[in-house]
Amino acid sequence: MLVGAGALGFLGPRLTPRTVFMDIGGDGSLARRAAGYVERVYAIDVSGGPPQTARAPCNLRRVACDGLRVPVPEATVNLAWGGDFMDRLHADEATMHMESVRSSLVTGGEYHFTTRQPAMEVRQRLFAAGFSAVRVSLLSLLLKPVRIAAIK
């Protein structure tokens, strides 16, 4: 599974000083590291716990929510990372989550995540949620989890 430094390494080439990045359901470590490379970071905290007391970078916004409806401004995020968050959701919840993430993305924005669910089913749900293109890593089809990129 891609997490932490691995995810930052994979996403790194897409992180620029003009990128607005969203980390969904992570522990905050990826969001903190990404903050050094991008314009703004939304760290979507679905833990339900108290906010971390460590001082956050000024361009990092912690957003506490259930992850189904992601309350960030519409059409502002260039790149979103969901890790394995999709695998924690029921199919109906996943559809709501996908629609919410899509609305937060700019046109051409990307949502990357990993899943152990059948890639073709997830792909169909992403198209139903309004994404214009879906890429499934061919190498990851041989292994689990599968890495998916959905483009608005």
N, C-alpha and C positions, 0 to 999 in steps of 0.2 A: 504494500500500500504506500502511496506517496503522501508523506506528511513532512512537516517541519522543513529542514534544510533540503530534503529531496524535492519537495514541491516547489520550493523557492528556486532550486536549480532548474527544474523543468519549466517553470513559468518565467524565470529570469529574463530571457530575451524579450518578453512582452511587457516588462516593467520599465517604464520610461518616466521622466519627470512630469509628463503630461497625463499619465495613466491614473484613473480612479479605479482602485482595486477593492474587491469585496471578498472577505474570507468568511465562509459560512460554517458555523458549527465547530470551529477549531478551538484550541485552548488559548488562543491569543498569541502564541509564539510566532507563527507565520506572519500574522498581521503586523506585529512589532518589527520583524525583520524587513518586511516589504515596505514599511513606512519610510525607510531610509532611501528608497529608490523611486517613489511615486509622489504624485501631487496630493492624493488623499486616500485613506484606507477606511473602509467600514468593516469592523469586526463584529460579525453577527453572532451574539452569544445566546445559545439556546439552552444553556445549563440550568438556568433558573436560580443560580446561586448569587451571592452578593458580588458586586463589582470588585475586580482586583484592585488592591490598594497601591500597587506599584505605579509610579508616574509614567504616563503614556506619552508618546511623541505628540506634538501639537497637531499633526495632520491625521491622527488616528481617532476615529469616532467609534466608541463601543455602542452597539445597538442591541438591547435585550429584547428578545421576542421568542415566539414558538418556532420560528423558522418556516412556517407555512406561508404567512404573509410577512414579507420582508419590508419593513417600513423605512425605506430609503427613497430619496427623490427619484421620480421616474426619469428614465433616459439620461442617467448620469454616470453609470458604471461602464468602464471599458472592458474589464476583465474580472470574472468571478471564479472563485475556487470553492468547491463544495466538499472536497475529500470524499469520505464515505457517508456523508450525511444522508444521501438518497436511500441508502440501505436501512436507515433507521425509520423510514416512513412507510405507512400503508399506501397502497396504490392510489387511493383517492387523495390522500394527503400529498403524495408526490406530485400529482397533477396540479394542485393548488400552489405548491412550492415552485414548480417549474414556471407557471404563469406569473407568479410574483417576481421571480428572478428575471424573467424575460422583460417584464415591464421596467425593471430597474436599469436594464442595459441600453446603451446607445445603439443606434443602427450599426450593425457590424460587430457589436460587442460579443464577447465569448464567455460561455459558462463551461468550465472544465470540472470534471468530477470522476470518481471511480465507483464501480458498482459490481456486485456479485450477481445481480439480476440478469436475466437473459437480455443481451444487447439489443436484439431486434424489438423486444417489447418496450424497452426504455426508449429506443429510437422512435417508435410509433407515438409514444406519449409525448415526447419532445415536439414532434411535428404537430400533434393535436394541441399542444400548449402555445403554438404560434411561432416556433423557431423556424428559420428559413433553411438551415442546413445543419446536418449532424454528421460528425466524423467519429468513427470508432477506430481506435488504434488496432491495426491488423495483428501486430505482435501480441497485444494483450488479449486477443481472442483465444490464443493458445493457452494463456495463463489467466488466473483470477487474481485480483479484480480486473475488470475491463476498464480502460480509460476512454472517456467520451468527451467530446467537445461539441457544444451546441452553439450555433451562431444565430443572432437575432437578425 
